[in-house]
């Protein structure tokens, strides 16, 4: 299975790690990010504000982010 196309910079304090150990760490990081980068997790962490209305509905959030830019007076707020 091919891994995702992303650049990860791993800074290791221990100079005695082998290339295999570093590759294993990168695989762990990719797995951790794969789990958290789902649409469901994105919708849990964001709210959509439309002028005077705030919604948590995943369908509306995903529909709003489908385009490069949000429509006027719509804002994504991260709950974190």
Secondary structure, 3 states (H helix, E strand, C coil): CCCCCCCCCCCCCCCCCCHHHHHHHHHHHHHHHHHHCCHHHHHHHEEEEECCEEECCHHHHHHHCCCCCCCCCEEEEECC
